[in-house]
Amino acid sequence: MIYLDNSATTKPYSEVIDSFIKVAANYYGNPSSLHMLGSQAEKLLLQSRQKTANLLHVHPHEIVFTTGGSEGNNLAIKGAAFANRGRGRHIITTTIEHPSVSEACKQLEDFGFEVTYLPVNNEGRISLTDLKDSIREDTSLVSIIHVNNETGVLQPIEEIGNMLKNHPKVIFHVDHVQGIGKVPLDIKKSGVDICTLSAHKFNGLKGSGILFVREGISLTPLISGGEQEMKFRSGTENVAGIVSMTKALRLTLEKSHETINKITTIKEKLLSELSGIKNITINTPENGSAPHIINFSIDGFKSEVFVHLLEEDDVFVSTTSACSSKKHMPSKTLLAMGKGQKLANSAIRISLSGNNSIEEVPKIVSSIKKSLMKLERIMG
C-alpha cells in the first residue's frame, strides 16, 4: 500500500498511540477534581502546555487546547469577531480558505459582519496590495491560510504580519494546520495573533488541536461551561489526547528538517514524471508551494473515478480537501485560480509524509499511467 493522502490525515506515530493508552489507562482523573487522581491529570496537562509552548516558542498561557483544526478556526474567527465587534465588524480573508474558515465567515455575515474575500492570482496567491487596500477603519480581523490544503501554495505570512503592524487594532489569524512540520513558521516573528494547529496532521491522534492566542487578545468563547482553557474553551480536557499530541509535536519538529528534505526530493521526482504524461495538468505552482502537496488535473475525466482506479492498485490519493471530497463539488481553490470548471472537476491531490519514500515513485507513476489507460478505454 502507498498512502498519499497525508493532508487529510497522517498515520499516528506508534509512540503517540502508546502514550495515549498509558495516560488513558492510568491517569483518567478529571484535571479539575481536587483529589489525587485529578491532581495527577492536572499535572500532566500543565506539563503538556509548557512543553507545547516551548516547542512553538511561545508562553504556556498562550496555548489553548482544542479538538482540532475546525474548532480552532471557528473559535479564532467567531471568537475574535464577537469579542471585538465594538471596534469594527469588517473581516478580511481569502477565496481559498479551508471550509472551517470560509463557512465561519459566511455565518458571521448572517450576524451583520462584512467579509472581504481576497482574490488570488493563477498560482493561488493573494496580492499584498489588495490586502493593504482592503483594510478599513472598521477592520477587526484578517484570517489567512498559510499552506493551502488543496494545492500547497504558500501565502506570505511574515510579510502580511509586518504590514499589519501598522494596524495594531487588526487581529491576525493564521490557519497553520497544513504547515506544521513541513513549512516553518515563526509565530512571534511573523506577528501572528492567533494560530491554529491540528494533531492528526502531524502524526497525532484525531480529536486534539492547539490554538495559539497571543497574550492580550480577547476571544468570546463558543462553548460555555466550566471555564477551562483560560476561559476560552469550556469542557473537561482530553488529557490523554493532549499528552499524546504534545509527543507527536515534539517528534514531528525534531524530524522536520530530515522530513522536509525527503519529501521535497520525492515531490520533485513526481512532478518531473507527471509533467511528461499526456492529459495531466499540474496545478501546484512550481515555486512557493509546500514540499508535501501536488495537485494535478486529468483532462476529460472525473477525479472520483480516478481515485478509485488508483485504489484498486493500492495507491491512495484524494480529490479536494477531505472535508469536501464526498460532496463531489469542483475545487473552489482551482476555480479561484482561474483554472476553469473542467480542471476543477478533475483535480487530484497527492500529499506526502515522512513515511513515503523515493522508491515508491515508479509504482505511483506506473499506477497513474495504468489508470489513465483504463479510463481512456472505458470512455472510448
N, C-alpha and C positions, 0 to 999 in steps of 0.2 A: 504494500500500500504506500502511495505517495500522497501525503496530506499537504495541500496548497491553499488552505482556507484559514490561515492564521490571523487574518484581520477580523474574521468572525469570532474566533476563539482559539486559544492556544492549548496545547496539551500541558496539564499541570506537572511541575517537577515532582518526582517521587518524594523528595524531602518535604515538599509542601503538603502532600497528602498525609505523610507520616506525622507531621506537626499538627495538622488539623485533628487527626484521630486521637493523638495523645492529649491535646488540650480538651477536646470534646468529652473524652472518657474520664479524665482526672480532674479537670478544673471547670466543672459545669455550673458552678455557683453564679448567681446574678451579681455582677460587679457593683450593683447599688445596695446589696444586702450588707448588714452590719456584722454578720458572723464570719468565722474563719474562711469558709468556702467563698463567700463574697469578697473578702479581702484578698484572697489568692487570685481570684479572677480580675479584680481591680488592679492588682499589681502587674499582671500580665498586660492588661490594657494600657497602663501608663508606660510600661517598658516599650510596647509596640509603638505608641505615639512618639516617644522620644527617639527610637531607632528610625522610624519613618521620617521624622523631621531632620535627623542627622543626614540621612541618605539624600534628602531633597534640599539640604542646606537652608532650612527654614526653622522657625521656632515651634516647639511642641504645641503651644496653644493656637497655632495657625493650621493645625491638622484636624479635619473633621472626617470621621469615618462614616461611609455611606454604604448603600447596597450595590453601587456600581456607577457606570457612566451615565445612564439615563437619569437616575435620581440626582446625581451630582450636577448634571447640566440643568435640570429643572430647578433645583434649589438655587444654583448660581444665578440663573436668569430671572426666574419669577421672584426669588428671594430678594435679589438686588433691585429689581424693578419696583416691587411694592414698598420696600424699605426706604427707597429714595425717590418716590413719586412726588414728594413735595418740591424737589429741586428740578424735576422735569420728567416728562413721560415719553421722551423720544429715545429709541433704541436703534443701534446700527449693527447689522450682521451681514452675512453674505448669502448668495443664492446657492451655495454648495455645502451647506452645513449638514451635519448628521440630523436625522429626523427628531432626535430628542432636543435639539436646539431649535430647528425651524418650526416644529409643532408647538413648542413652548412659546415662541414669539407670536405665532398665529393666535394662540389662546390669549395672550396679553392684548392683542388688538381688540378682542372682544370685550376687554376691560377698559378700553379707552386709550390704550397706548398706541403710539405711532411708530412703525418699524420701517427703517430704510434697509432694503436688501441690495447690497452692493453687487454689481455685475462682475464677471470675471472675463479675462481675455481667452484666446483659443488654447492656452495652456492651463487655464483654470486658476489664474492668479488675479487677485484684486489689484486695483491701482491705488497707490498711496495718495495720489492727488484726489481721486474720487472719495476716499475716506476723509481726507482733510476737508474737502468741500462739503461733506455731508454733516460735519459736526456743527451743531447749533447750540444756542444758549441753553435750550432745554434738554440737551442730550445727557442722559444719565448713565448709559451702559453701551459698551462696544463688546460684542462677542464674536470671536474669530477662531475657526478651527485651525490647528497647527498643521496636521497632516490629514489631507482629505482621505476618507476611508475607502473611496472607490478608485481613485486614480493615483493616490500617493503624492499629489502635488503639495508643495510646501508654501505656506504663507509667511511673509517676512515679519515674524512676531517681534523680534528685537527692534526693528525699525518702527513698527507700529507703537510699541511701548515707549520708545523715545519720543515719538510725535505726541503721544497722549500726555507726556509730562507737562506739555504746555496747556493742558486742560485738566487740572487736578481734580475737578469735580466729576469727571467721567471715570467710571469703573471699567476696568479692562479684564474681561473673562476669556480664557483660552481653553478650548477642548483639546487636551493633550493625550487623549486616550490612545490614539494610534501611534503617537510619537515615542512614548516612554521606552527606553532601552534601545531604540533604533535611530532616533534623531534627537541629539542632546538639546536640552532647553534649560538655560539658567533662569529659573523663575524670578528671582530677585533682580538680577541684572537686566532682564527683559521688561521690567516694570509691570509684571503681571499681578493683578489684584486677586483674582480667583482662578484656580486651575483644576481641571477635572482629570482623574485617573480611574482606571477600572482593572481589578485584579486579574480577570480572566484573559486580558490582552497581554499580560506579561507572565504567563505560565503559573498564575494563581488559580484559585477556585472561583466559580461563578457566585455572585451574591455579596461581594465585598468591593468597596471602592474607597477612594480618597478624594477629598475636596480640600485644596489649599485655600484658605481665606485669610488674606493679609490682615494683620493687626489694624484695627480701626475701621474695617469695612463692616457695614451693617447689612444683615440679611433678615428678611421676615421668614420665620420657619414655615415649612409646608406641612409638617407633621407636629401636631400638638400633643402634649402629654407630660412625661416626667422630666423634661428639660435636660436630657442627656446631651453629650457632644457640645459643650459650651452653649447650651440652649438653642443651638441651630437646628438640632435634629433629635426629636424625642424617640424613645424606643429602646428596649433592652439591647445592649450591644452584642453583636455576634463575635464573642471573644475568640473562639476557635478560628473563625474565618479571618479575623483581623490579624491574629498572630501568624497564621499561615501566609497571609498576604504580605506581611512585613518580610517574612523569609523569602517569598517569591521576588519581592522588590530588590532585596539585597543581592540575591543570586543573579538576577537579571542585570543589575547595574555593574556587578563585578565582572560579568561576562560580556558586557555591552561592546567593548572595543573589538574583541575577538568575533562576536556575532555580527557586528556591522561589516567588518572586512569580509567575512564568509558569505553573507547574503548579498553583499554588493557584487562579489565575483559571480555568484550564481545568477543574479539578475542580469548582469551584463552579458553573460553567455546566452541566457534565454532570449534576451532582446535581439541579440545578433542572429540567432536561429529563427526566431519568429518573424523578423523583418524580411526574411527571404522566402516566406511562404505566401503563395498566391492567395488572394481573398482575405488576408488579415491586415487590419489597420491598427497600428499602435496608437493608443490614446494617452498613455502616460508620457509626459514631456521628457525629452532627452536629458535636460538639466533641471536641477531644482526639484527633485522628487525624492521620496523616501526610498531607502535601499531594499525594502521588502515587498513593494507593491508594483505589479504590472497589470495594466488594463488594456485590453485589445478587443476589437470587434471583428466579427466574421461576416463578410459581405453576403447578404441574402438569406441568412439563417437566424432562427430564433435561438437566443442564448440558452434557454432552459433545456432544449433538446440536446444541445452540445454538451452541457453539464452532465446529463445522464449518460451520454455516449462515453464520455471520459470515465465516469464512474464504473461503467462496465469493464473498463481496463484498469480499475483500481487506482485511478488518479482523481483526486477530489479538489475541485475548484468551486468558484461561486460566480454569481452574476453581479448584482448591485450589492449594497450593504445587506447583511443578514437580516436586519430589521425590516427590509422592504422586499426581499427576494421572492417571497411567496405571494406578493401582490401582483406579480407579473407586469409591473409598470416599467416603462423605459427609464433609463438612468437620467435622473434630473441633473446630475453633475455634467454629463456629456451634453445634454440639451443646453445647459447654461454656457458651456464652452463653444456652442455653435456647431456641434458635430452633426446635428440633424437627427430626425426620428429613426432613420434606418440604422445608423450606427448605434444609437442609444438603445435600440431594441435588441441588439445582438452583442452586447458588451459582456466580456468575460473578465473576471478578476483572479489573478494568481497572487497569493500573498504568502511570503516565506517566513521561516523562523530558523533559529539555530539548529533545529532538528533536521533541517534539509541539508542535502549535500550536493556537490558538483557532479557526483556520479549519477545522480538522478536525472540530470538534464537530457541525455539521449533518450531515456524512456519517456519523459514528458513530451519531448518534441515528436517522437515516434507516435505516441498516443494521439497527439493533436492532429498530425497528418492523417493517421488512420481514421479518426473520427470525421475529419473533413471529407475524406473519400467516401465514407459511408453516407454522409449527408448528401453529397453530390449524386450518388447512386439512387438514394431514396427520392430526391427531388427531380431526378431525371434530367 
